[in-house]
Amino acid sequence: MPASDASATDPASGSDAANGTPDAGPAPAAADSVAPDGDDPAATARPPRPLRAATVAVVVGFAASRVAYALAGVRFRWEHAVAYHQFIDGQALRHDLGRSLWYDHTQPPGLNLLWGLALRLSPDHPDRVLGPVFLACGLATAVVLLRLLARLGCRPRVAAALALAWVASPTAVLVETYFLYTPFEVLGLAGIALLVARWADRGRAVDLAGALAVAATLALTRSTFHLVWIVGLVALAAVARRHRWRTVALVGLVPVLLVGGWYTKNLVLFDQWGASSWVGVSLSRITVEQLPPAERARLVADGTLSPYAAHPSFQSFEDMGIAPPGRAGPGRGVPVLDERERAEGGFANLHHRDYLTVNEAALDDATWVVRHRPGTYAAGVGRSTSTTFTASSGWFGYRSNGAEVAGAVAVERAVLGAWEEPPPVYGDRRGARVGQVEWVVVAAYLLVLAGVAAVLVRRRWWRARDGAHAAVAFLWGTTVYLTGLTLLIEYGETNRFRTVTDMSVLVMGAWLVVQARARWRVRPDRAAAVAEVP
């Protein structure tokens, strides 16, 4: 982003915005009026005209891009839901929605709740419900991203350009037109960051409650957003407004109890404290499955590893050739736990109670490899790192619309520093080749994460009640958390997980440019001094 298009935001940094220089651009408070202690007389005031115009431009640009992609043949894809293990069988959701969600040990309920409602409202054409929901999610992301960037100090026209560049990219369109949780993650993180900024600036409990409500929704939609992450957000909110810690504690108790209550339900029913029982089978892909085949077979044969370790993760008992253990437990008569095959398509039902035994054994196998074969685990982490930074658009699921956007994807991949197309999914102990890695993205992650950390520490953001600093601190912590978690426990399709944190890196990078311009731009008094130098 050209330096001339960023505006200074931090009076403490010595920017021209603090000194009233005409070229400094609008201060961030112009986007949302700020009052010292939550008494905000302008809280409901209309945004300034440049931001309103930028919002109109983003909405029009979003609509135009979606029309163009539709004319190219891009369609909303949902058919995979009948086969993917994340989804509960459609018949069970249609006829037994409540118990199916309650007794599902593999996933938090959010995604399957949406799937079940779509099937109930439009049994034969769920895309008529899901398509508009995902389209609205994309539009909301564009508007929220614009407002967030403007609040962090970007000029409205620059914020609009960046928001449109994100939502109009082929990867964003592939994500938006594919039935999975990723679009809601992107919107959720951007929304939380904006609300955190407002909370730090205004001190209004409604902003805090909104941020934590979105966080709880994410935690009950995808297990990666763990209760620990929510507690971290509550702590950040308390730091941003230390004198309001009682408000933070009271409001924060609600999402903690809600998500913690769901975890406790799983502990009581399935002896699994968390939102998902798949930690073991996920970790096996980066540990057990990275072992040399001969050593892996030997460890299974001598009983060091379980019989399940001889097979890939997420396999049915039929595919493994192993008899189901016949596990006892609650939920007898509930199809999601009783039926071994889905009613639709005949695919294996990995939500069956017997797969809890597989997941527990897989976790034991994976932790054994971590303890006794750390080199194998380190190699798996290295391969996961390389595959994470390949093109998200290359993931096999997104290729259902791949032919329609192939040209745009190739251009995007080249701009981001890769010159080879990644395979649909990585397996067989393979990492990415050098040409498949998006090196511009790698550099952006390293520079932005290091730069933001340096600026936040130097300014001691925890002492300053500043919304921009609080929002950026949230995005930085979440990016480090999600990226680290992905690299340490996942393998094979980690490039699709990166889409969520890519948005955060874009926003933090724009904020760094704003800060750099505010710090290094030549002031009139410095210009005069420079002119006298021979």
C-alpha positions as CSV (number, residue, x, y, z in Angstrom):
1,M,0.0,0.0,0.0
2,P,1.5,3.4,-0.9
3,A,2.5,5.4,2.0
4,S,0.6,8.4,0.7
5,D,-2.7,6.5,1.1
6,A,-2.3,5.7,4.8
7,S,-3.3,8.1,7.6
8,A,-1.6,8.6,10.9
9,T,-3.5,7.3,13.9
10,D,-1.5,7.5,17.0
11,P,-0.9,10.9,18.6
12,A,1.7,9.3,20.9
13,S,3.8,8.3,18.0
14,G,4.5,11.9,17.0
15,S,2.5,11.7,13.8
16,D,1.3,14.7,11.8
17,A,-2.2,13.7,12.7
18,A,-1.4,14.8,16.2
19,N,0.0,18.1,15.0
20,G,-2.8,19.1,12.7
21,T,-0.8,18.9,9.5
22,P,-3.3,19.0,6.6
23,D,-1.8,16.0,4.8
24,A,-2.2,13.8,7.8
25,G,-5.6,12.4,6.7
26,P,-8.6,11.6,9.0
27,A,-7.9,10.4,12.5
28,P,-9.3,7.0,13.3
29,A,-11.8,8.4,15.7
30,A,-13.6,9.8,12.7
31,A,-15.0,6.4,11.9
32,D,-16.6,6.1,15.4
33,S,-16.7,8.9,17.8
34,V,-14.9,8.1,21.1
35,A,-15.7,9.2,24.6
36,P,-13.4,8.7,27.6
37,D,-15.4,6.3,29.7
38,G,-18.2,4.9,27.7
39,D,-20.3,8.1,27.8
40,D,-20.5,8.3,24.0
41,P,-22.9,11.0,22.8
42,A,-22.1,10.2,19.2
43,A,-22.4,6.4,19.6
44,T,-25.4,6.3,17.3
45,A,-24.2,9.0,14.9
46,R,-23.9,8.4,11.2
47,P,-20.3,7.7,10.0
48,P,-18.6,10.5,8.2
49,R,-19.3,11.0,4.5
50,P,-16.0,9.5,3.1
51,L,-16.7,6.2,5.1
52,R,-20.3,6.1,3.9
53,A,-19.1,6.5,0.3
54,A,-16.5,3.8,0.8
55,T,-19.2,1.5,2.2
56,V,-21.3,2.0,-0.9
57,A,-18.3,1.4,-3.1
58,V,-17.6,-1.9,-1.3
59,V,-21.2,-3.1,-1.5
60,V,-21.4,-2.3,-5.2
61,G,-18.0,-3.8,-5.9
62,F,-18.9,-6.9,-4.0
63,A,-22.2,-7.3,-5.9
64,A,-20.4,-6.8,-9.2
65,S,-17.7,-9.4,-8.4
66,R,-20.3,-11.9,-7.5
67,V,-22.2,-11.3,-10.7
68,A,-19.0,-11.8,-12.7
69,Y,-18.1,-15.0,-10.9
70,A,-21.7,-16.3,-11.4
71,L,-21.5,-15.6,-15.1
72,A,-18.2,-17.5,-15.1
73,G,-20.1,-20.5,-13.8
74,V,-19.2,-20.5,-10.1
75,R,-22.0,-22.1,-8.0
76,F,-22.6,-22.8,-4.4
77,R,-21.4,-26.3,-3.5
78,W,-23.0,-28.3,-0.8
79,E,-23.2,-31.9,-2.2
80,H,-20.1,-33.0,-0.2
81,A,-22.1,-32.7,3.1
82,V,-23.6,-36.1,2.6
83,A,-20.1,-37.7,2.6
84,Y,-17.8,-35.4,4.7
85,H,-17.3,-36.7,8.3
86,Q,-17.9,-33.3,9.8
87,F,-21.6,-33.5,8.9
88,I,-24.2,-35.6,10.6
89,D,-26.5,-37.7,8.4
90,G,-29.2,-35.7,6.8
91,Q,-32.0,-38.0,7.8
92,A,-31.0,-37.8,11.4
93,L,-31.0,-34.0,11.3
94,R,-34.3,-33.8,9.6
95,H,-36.1,-36.1,12.1
96,D,-34.0,-35.9,15.3
97,L,-32.2,-32.6,15.1
98,G,-32.0,-31.8,18.9
99,R,-30.7,-35.2,20.0
100,S,-28.4,-35.5,17.0
101,L,-26.6,-32.3,18.0
102,W,-26.6,-33.1,21.7
103,Y,-25.1,-36.6,21.3
104,D,-22.5,-35.7,18.6
105,H,-19.0,-36.1,20.1
106,T,-17.0,-35.2,16.9
107,Q,-18.0,-31.6,16.3
108,P,-19.4,-28.6,18.1
109,P,-23.0,-28.1,17.1
110,G,-22.9,-24.9,15.0
111,L,-22.2,-26.2,11.5
112,N,-24.6,-29.1,11.8
113,L,-27.3,-26.9,13.3
114,L,-27.1,-24.8,10.1
115,W,-27.1,-27.9,8.0
116,G,-30.1,-29.3,9.8
117,L,-32.1,-26.1,9.5
118,A,-31.4,-25.9,5.8
119,L,-32.5,-29.5,5.3
120,R,-35.7,-28.8,7.2
121,L,-36.5,-25.6,5.3
122,S,-35.6,-27.0,1.9
123,P,-35.1,-30.8,2.0
124,D,-34.4,-31.2,-1.7
125,H,-32.5,-28.0,-2.4
126,P,-30.7,-26.9,0.8
127,D,-28.5,-24.6,-1.3
128,R,-31.5,-22.3,-1.6
129,V,-31.1,-21.6,2.1
130,L,-27.3,-22.0,2.4
131,G,-26.4,-20.0,-0.7
132,P,-28.0,-16.7,0.5
133,V,-26.6,-17.2,4.0
134,F,-23.1,-17.6,2.7
135,L,-23.5,-14.7,0.3
136,A,-24.7,-12.5,3.1
137,C,-21.7,-13.7,5.2
138,G,-19.4,-12.6,2.3
139,L,-21.0,-9.1,2.1
140,A,-20.9,-8.7,5.9
141,T,-17.2,-9.6,5.8
142,A,-16.5,-6.9,3.2
143,V,-18.3,-4.2,5.3
144,V,-16.8,-5.2,8.6
145,L,-13.3,-5.4,7.1
146,L,-13.8,-1.9,5.7
147,R,-14.9,-0.5,9.1
148,L,-12.0,-2.3,10.9
149,L,-9.4,-1.0,8.5
150,A,-10.8,2.5,8.8
151,R,-10.8,2.3,12.5
152,L,-7.1,1.2,12.5
153,G,-6.2,4.4,10.5
154,C,-6.5,3.6,6.8
155,R,-8.1,6.2,4.7
156,P,-11.6,5.2,3.6
157,R,-10.6,4.7,0.0
158,V,-7.6,2.6,0.9
159,A,-9.7,0.6,3.4
160,A,-12.3,0.0,0.6
161,A,-9.6,-1.1,-1.8
162,L,-8.2,-3.6,0.6
163,A,-11.6,-4.9,1.6
164,L,-12.5,-5.4,-2.0
165,A,-9.2,-7.0,-2.9
166,W,-9.9,-9.5,-0.1
167,V,-13.5,-10.4,-0.9
168,A,-13.1,-10.3,-4.7
169,S,-10.1,-12.6,-4.7
170,P,-10.7,-16.1,-6.2
171,T,-9.8,-17.8,-2.9
172,A,-12.4,-15.8,-1.0
173,V,-15.0,-16.7,-3.6
174,L,-14.1,-20.4,-3.5
175,V,-14.4,-20.3,0.3
176,E,-17.7,-18.5,0.2
177,T,-19.3,-20.9,-2.3
178,Y,-18.3,-24.0,-0.4
179,F,-20.4,-25.3,2.5
180,L,-18.0,-25.3,5.5
181,Y,-17.3,-23.1,8.5
182,T,-14.5,-21.0,7.0
183,P,-16.4,-17.9,5.9
184,F,-17.9,-17.6,9.4
185,E,-14.5,-17.8,10.9
186,V,-13.2,-14.9,8.8
187,L,-16.2,-12.8,9.5
188,G,-16.1,-13.7,13.2
189,L,-12.5,-12.7,13.7
190,A,-12.9,-9.4,11.9
191,G,-16.1,-8.6,13.8
192,I,-14.4,-9.4,17.2
193,A,-11.5,-7.2,16.3
194,L,-13.8,-4.3,15.5
195,L,-15.8,-4.8,18.7
196,V,-12.7,-5.0,20.8
197,A,-11.5,-1.7,19.4
198,R,-14.8,-0.1,20.2
199,W,-14.8,-1.6,23.7
200,A,-11.3,-0.2,24.4
201,D,-12.2,3.2,23.0
202,R,-15.7,3.6,24.3
203,G,-16.0,1.2,27.2
204,R,-19.6,0.2,26.3
205,A,-20.7,-3.1,27.6
206,V,-22.7,-3.8,24.5
207,D,-19.4,-3.9,22.4
208,L,-17.8,-6.3,24.9
209,A,-20.9,-8.5,25.0
210,G,-21.0,-8.6,21.2
211,A,-17.3,-9.6,20.9
212,L,-17.7,-12.4,23.4
213,A,-21.0,-13.6,21.8
214,V,-19.2,-13.9,18.5
215,A,-16.3,-15.7,20.2
216,A,-18.7,-18.2,21.8
217,T,-20.4,-18.8,18.5
218,L,-17.1,-19.6,16.9
219,A,-16.2,-21.9,19.7
220,L,-19.5,-23.8,19.3
221,T,-18.9,-24.0,15.5
222,R,-15.3,-25.1,15.2
223,S,-13.3,-26.8,17.9
224,T,-10.1,-25.0,17.1
225,F,-11.5,-22.0,18.9
226,H,-11.0,-23.5,22.3
227,L,-12.3,-22.3,25.7
228,V,-8.7,-21.2,26.4
229,W,-8.9,-18.8,23.5
230,I,-12.1,-17.3,24.9
231,V,-10.5,-16.9,28.3
232,G,-7.6,-15.1,26.6
233,L,-10.0,-12.7,24.9
234,V,-11.7,-12.0,28.2
235,A,-8.2,-11.2,29.7
236,L,-7.4,-8.9,26.8
237,A,-10.7,-7.0,27.3
238,A,-9.9,-6.6,31.0
239,V,-6.4,-5.3,30.2
240,A,-7.8,-2.8,27.6
241,R,-10.2,-1.4,30.3
242,R,-8.6,-2.3,33.6
243,H,-10.9,0.0,35.7
244,R,-13.9,-1.9,34.2
245,W,-12.6,-5.4,35.2
246,R,-15.8,-6.1,37.1
247,T,-17.9,-5.6,33.9
248,V,-15.5,-7.8,32.0
249,A,-15.7,-10.5,34.6
250,L,-19.5,-10.4,34.6
251,V,-20.0,-10.3,30.8
252,G,-17.2,-12.8,30.2
253,L,-18.7,-15.3,32.6
254,V,-21.5,-16.0,30.1
255,P,-19.5,-17.4,27.2
256,V,-17.1,-19.2,29.5
257,L,-20.0,-21.0,31.2
258,L,-21.8,-21.7,27.8
259,V,-18.7,-23.2,26.1
260,G,-17.5,-24.8,29.3
261,G,-20.9,-26.3,29.8
262,W,-20.8,-27.9,26.4
263,Y,-17.3,-29.3,27.2
264,T,-18.7,-30.7,30.5
265,K,-21.6,-32.3,28.7
266,N,-19.1,-34.2,26.5
267,L,-17.1,-35.2,29.6
268,V,-20.2,-36.6,31.3
269,L,-21.5,-38.4,28.2
270,F,-18.3,-39.5,26.5
271,D,-15.4,-38.9,28.9
272,Q,-14.0,-36.3,26.5
273,W,-13.6,-32.7,27.8
274,G,-13.6,-30.5,24.8
275,A,-15.7,-29.7,21.7
276,S,-14.4,-32.6,19.6
277,S,-13.2,-36.2,20.1
278,W,-11.0,-36.0,17.0
279,V,-7.9,-34.7,18.6
280,G,-6.3,-38.2,18.5
281,V,-7.0,-39.0,14.8
282,S,-5.9,-35.5,13.8
283,L,-2.7,-35.7,15.7
284,S,-2.0,-39.2,14.3
285,R,-1.7,-37.7,10.8
286,I,1.3,-35.6,11.8
287,T,2.9,-38.3,14.1
288,V,1.9,-42.0,13.5
289,E,1.5,-41.5,9.8
290,Q,4.9,-39.9,9.5
291,L,6.7,-43.0,10.7
292,P,8.5,-45.1,8.0
293,P,6.1,-47.8,6.9
294,A,8.3,-50.7,8.1
295,E,8.8,-49.2,11.6
296,R,5.1,-48.4,11.9
297,A,4.2,-52.0,11.0
298,R,6.7,-53.3,13.5
299,L,5.3,-51.1,16.3
300,V,1.8,-52.2,15.6
301,A,2.9,-55.9,15.5
302,D,4.6,-55.8,18.8
303,G,1.7,-54.0,20.5
304,T,3.5,-50.7,21.1
305,L,0.9,-49.0,18.9
306,S,-2.8,-50.0,18.6
307,P,-4.1,-52.0,15.6
308,Y,-5.7,-48.7,14.4
309,A,-2.3,-47.2,13.9
310,A,-1.7,-49.5,10.9
311,H,-4.4,-47.6,9.0
312,P,-4.9,-43.9,7.9
313,S,-7.0,-41.7,10.1
314,F,-10.7,-41.3,9.6
315,Q,-11.2,-44.8,8.3
316,S,-14.3,-46.9,9.0
317,F,-14.1,-50.3,10.7
318,E,-14.9,-51.9,7.4
319,D,-12.1,-50.2,5.6
320,M,-9.7,-51.1,8.4
321,G,-10.9,-54.7,8.6
322,I,-11.3,-54.5,12.4
323,A,-14.3,-55.5,14.3
324,P,-16.1,-52.7,16.2
325,P,-15.5,-52.8,19.9
326,G,-19.2,-52.6,20.8
327,R,-18.8,-49.7,23.2
328,A,-21.4,-49.1,25.8
329,G,-22.7,-45.7,26.9
330,P,-25.5,-43.3,26.9
331,G,-27.6,-42.3,24.0
332,R,-29.1,-45.7,23.1
333,G,-31.7,-45.3,20.4
334,V,-30.1,-42.1,19.0
335,P,-29.3,-42.7,15.3
336,V,-26.2,-40.5,15.3
337,L,-24.6,-42.9,17.9
338,D,-26.3,-46.1,16.8
339,E,-26.2,-46.3,13.0
340,R,-23.0,-47.5,11.4
341,E,-23.8,-46.1,8.0
342,R,-25.5,-42.9,7.0
343,A,-29.0,-43.3,5.6
344,E,-27.9,-41.0,2.7
345,G,-25.2,-42.4,0.4
346,G,-24.2,-45.3,2.5
347,F,-21.1,-43.6,3.9
348,A,-19.6,-44.7,7.2
349,N,-21.0,-42.8,10.2
350,L,-17.9,-41.8,12.2
351,H,-20.1,-40.2,14.8
352,H,-21.0,-43.7,16.0
353,R,-20.0,-44.3,19.7
354,D,-17.5,-47.0,18.8
355,Y,-15.3,-44.5,17.1
356,L,-14.6,-42.9,20.5
357,T,-12.5,-46.0,21.2
358,V,-10.6,-45.4,17.9
359,N,-10.0,-41.7,18.8
360,E,-8.8,-42.6,22.3
361,A,-6.3,-45.2,21.0
362,A,-5.2,-42.8,18.3
363,L,-4.4,-40.1,20.9
364,D,-2.3,-42.7,22.9
365,D,-0.5,-43.7,19.7
366,A,0.2,-40.1,18.7
367,T,1.5,-39.1,22.2
368,W,3.8,-42.2,22.2
369,V,5.3,-41.0,18.9
370,V,5.8,-37.5,20.2
371,R,7.6,-38.8,23.3
372,H,9.7,-41.6,21.8
373,R,10.1,-40.5,18.2
374,P,10.4,-36.7,18.5
375,G,12.4,-36.5,15.2
376,T,9.4,-38.1,13.4
377,Y,7.1,-35.6,14.9
378,A,9.4,-32.7,14.1
379,A,9.6,-33.9,10.5
380,G,5.8,-33.9,10.4
381,V,5.6,-30.4,11.8
382,G,8.1,-29.3,9.0
383,R,5.9,-30.9,6.3
384,S,2.8,-29.3,7.8
385,T,4.5,-26.0,7.8
386,S,5.4,-26.3,4.1
387,T,1.9,-27.4,3.1
388,T,0.3,-24.7,5.2
389,F,1.8,-22.0,3.0
390,T,0.7,-23.5,-0.3
391,A,-2.3,-21.9,-2.1
392,S,-5.5,-22.3,-0.2
393,S,-7.3,-22.5,-3.5
394,G,-5.5,-25.7,-4.3
395,W,-7.4,-27.7,-1.6
396,F,-9.4,-30.5,-3.1
397,G,-12.8,-29.3,-1.9
398,Y,-12.4,-25.9,-3.5
399,R,-11.7,-27.5,-6.9
400,S,-15.4,-28.2,-7.4
401,N,-15.4,-24.6,-8.7
402,G,-11.8,-24.7,-9.8
403,A,-12.2,-24.8,-13.5
404,E,-14.4,-21.7,-13.5
405,V,-11.8,-19.6,-11.8
406,A,-8.6,-21.3,-13.0
407,G,-7.2,-18.3,-14.6
408,A,-7.8,-16.0,-11.7
409,V,-6.3,-18.6,-9.3
410,A,-3.2,-18.9,-11.4
411,V,-2.7,-15.1,-11.3
412,E,-3.3,-15.0,-7.6
413,R,-0.9,-17.8,-6.9
414,A,1.9,-16.2,-9.0
415,V,1.4,-12.8,-7.3
416,L,1.7,-14.6,-3.9
417,G,5.1,-16.1,-4.9
418,A,4.3,-19.7,-6.0
419,W,4.9,-21.0,-9.5
420,E,3.6,-24.6,-9.1
421,E,0.1,-25.8,-8.4
422,P,-0.2,-27.7,-5.1
423,P,-1.8,-31.2,-5.1
424,P,-5.4,-31.5,-3.9
425,V,-4.2,-33.0,-0.6
426,Y,-0.9,-33.9,0.9
427,G,-0.3,-37.4,2.1
428,D,2.3,-40.3,2.1
429,R,4.8,-38.3,4.2
430,R,5.2,-35.6,1.6
431,G,5.8,-31.9,2.1
432,A,5.4,-29.1,-0.4
433,R,7.9,-28.5,-3.1
434,V,9.6,-25.1,-3.2
435,G,7.6,-23.9,-6.2
436,Q,4.3,-24.8,-4.5
437,V,4.9,-22.5,-1.5
438,E,3.5,-18.9,-1.6
439,W,6.7,-17.2,-0.5
440,V,5.2,-13.7,-0.5
441,V,2.7,-15.0,2.1
442,V,5.5,-16.6,4.2
443,A,7.4,-13.3,4.2
444,A,4.2,-11.4,5.1
445,Y,3.6,-13.6,8.1
446,L,7.2,-13.3,9.4
447,L,7.4,-9.6,8.9
448,V,4.0,-8.7,10.1
449,L,4.0,-10.9,13.2
450,A,7.5,-9.7,14.2
451,G,6.7,-6.0,13.4
452,V,3.4,-5.9,15.2
453,A,4.9,-7.6,18.3
454,A,7.8,-5.0,18.3
455,V,5.4,-2.0,18.0
456,L,3.0,-3.3,20.6
457,V,5.7,-4.0,23.1
458,R,7.5,-0.7,22.5
459,R,4.3,1.2,23.0
460,R,3.3,-0.9,26.0
461,W,-0.2,-1.2,24.5
462,W,-1.5,-2.8,27.8
463,R,-1.0,0.6,29.5
464,A,-2.7,2.7,26.8
465,R,-6.5,2.6,26.4
466,D,-6.4,2.6,22.6
467,G,-8.8,0.6,20.5
468,A,-6.5,0.1,17.5
469,H,-3.8,-1.4,19.7
470,A,-6.3,-3.7,21.5
471,A,-7.7,-4.9,18.2
472,V,-4.3,-5.5,16.7
473,A,-3.2,-7.3,19.9
474,F,-6.2,-9.6,19.5
475,L,-5.5,-10.3,15.9
476,W,-1.8,-11.0,16.6
477,G,-2.6,-13.4,19.5
478,T,-5.2,-15.2,17.5
479,T,-3.0,-15.6,14.4
480,V,-0.2,-17.0,16.5
481,Y,-2.5,-19.3,18.3
482,L,-4.3,-20.6,15.2
483,T,-1.2,-20.9,13.1
484,G,0.8,-22.7,15.9
485,L,-2.1,-25.1,16.6
486,T,-2.4,-25.9,12.9
487,L,1.3,-26.6,12.5
488,L,1.5,-28.7,15.6
489,I,-1.5,-31.0,15.3
490,E,-2.7,-31.0,11.6
491,Y,-1.3,-32.3,8.4
492,G,-2.6,-32.9,4.8
493,E,-5.0,-30.0,4.2
494,T,-3.6,-27.2,6.4
495,N,-3.6,-24.8,3.5
496,R,-7.3,-24.3,3.8
497,F,-7.0,-23.5,7.5
498,R,-4.7,-20.6,6.6
499,T,-7.5,-18.5,5.0
500,V,-8.7,-17.4,8.4
501,T,-5.4,-16.0,9.5
502,D,-4.5,-14.5,6.1
503,M,-7.2,-11.9,6.7
504,S,-5.7,-11.0,10.1
505,V,-2.2,-10.6,8.5
506,L,-3.6,-8.3,5.9
507,V,-5.2,-6.1,8.5
508,M,-2.2,-6.0,10.7
509,G,0.1,-5.3,7.7
510,A,-2.1,-2.3,6.8
511,W,-1.9,-1.1,10.4
512,L,1.9,-1.4,10.3
513,V,2.0,0.8,7.2
514,V,-0.1,3.4,8.9
515,Q,2.2,3.4,11.9
516,A,5.4,3.5,9.7
517,R,4.0,6.5,7.8
518,A,3.1,8.3,11.0
519,R,6.6,7.8,12.4
520,W,8.8,8.4,9.4
521,R,7.0,11.0,7.3
522,V,9.0,14.2,7.0
523,R,7.4,17.0,9.0
524,P,7.5,20.6,7.8
525,D,10.1,21.5,10.5
526,R,12.3,18.6,9.6
527,A,11.9,19.4,5.9
528,A,13.4,22.9,6.6
529,A,16.3,21.4,8.5
530,V,17.0,18.9,5.7
531,A,17.0,21.7,3.2
532,E,19.8,23.5,5.0
533,V,22.1,20.4,4.9
534,P,24.7,20.9,2.1
